[in-house]
């Protein structure tokens, strides 16, 4: 590094920062709509929308209204959405049977979306917490411990039901051991050779998920419970690299780090070590904090939101799941004109 730089005043780093044109010429990272994925919350019914108090600007919507949002996202250049279901309490149980119902909310929504907008990428969440009466991501034993292998069996059935409905990407977010390999083998056997797997490979037991759990209705079911026995300890970095390596070996096409900004060191390490498509989830808590500060006039919403996304991409993300996707794509389009 020292051989490439001179001493002051021959080298003045501010020279290239002086004007907009030179700043643009040396800009290392660029954010576009191609980098964004919009998470959406879908619920049963027709022509209904329910604002989520802890996530200003985000609502639960029925499939018919989701079609309108999908059309807008496509026009803005957003390549994909990630579906998260809001399941009625009457359809939740300890075995998560609704998770693999071929006529359930997610398969119905997937087929509706793909029929209307075949070019839109549809990513589905493979996890059981929206479907369990206890709010955990898997089946539990008498002590409340989440059973790994029994849960994987259900996750495979869920992934197959989504693939058969037309999902482009299934995204296991449960953090069970071995589930990527089991899902990949099942997809291959069933002939779904083009269905991609986005593995939530390094998903931490974070405190930033609160608003999301409110949105899908699992917070009340989880109660005082936690997910420490399967999601990762926020203190660990090397463990994340082991998790990513295992998921790649088992057949993941893409890997995910979740949450986003508090874990950018993990993103950089994953990208440098493996060089695979690396996604980041800017989670509900990150969104809620930025929105709260913006609504109080403490931060500029547009500027801080775009900066946060740019920083995630700079750290090594190839794509970002963010609740800002629609607004960000709109602002980026305005800026390009």
Secondary structure, DSSP 4 states (H G I P E B T S, - for coil): -GGG---TTT--GGGGGSSHHHHHHT------GGGEEEEEEEESSSS-EEE-TTSTT-EEEEHHHHHHHHHHHHHHT--EEEEEEE--GGG-BTT-GGGG-TTSHHHHHHHHHHHH-TTSEEEEEE-STTTBTT--SS-B-TTSPBPHHHHHHHHHHHHHHHHHHT-SEEEE-S--TTHHHHHHHHHHHTT-TT-EEEEEEEEB--STTHHHHHHHT-HHHHTT---TTTSBPTT-SHHHHHHHHHHHHHT-SEEEEESSGGGHHHHHHHHHHH-S-EEEEE-HHHHHHHHHHHHTTSS-HHHHHHHHHHHHHHTT-SEEEETTHHHHHHHHHHHH-
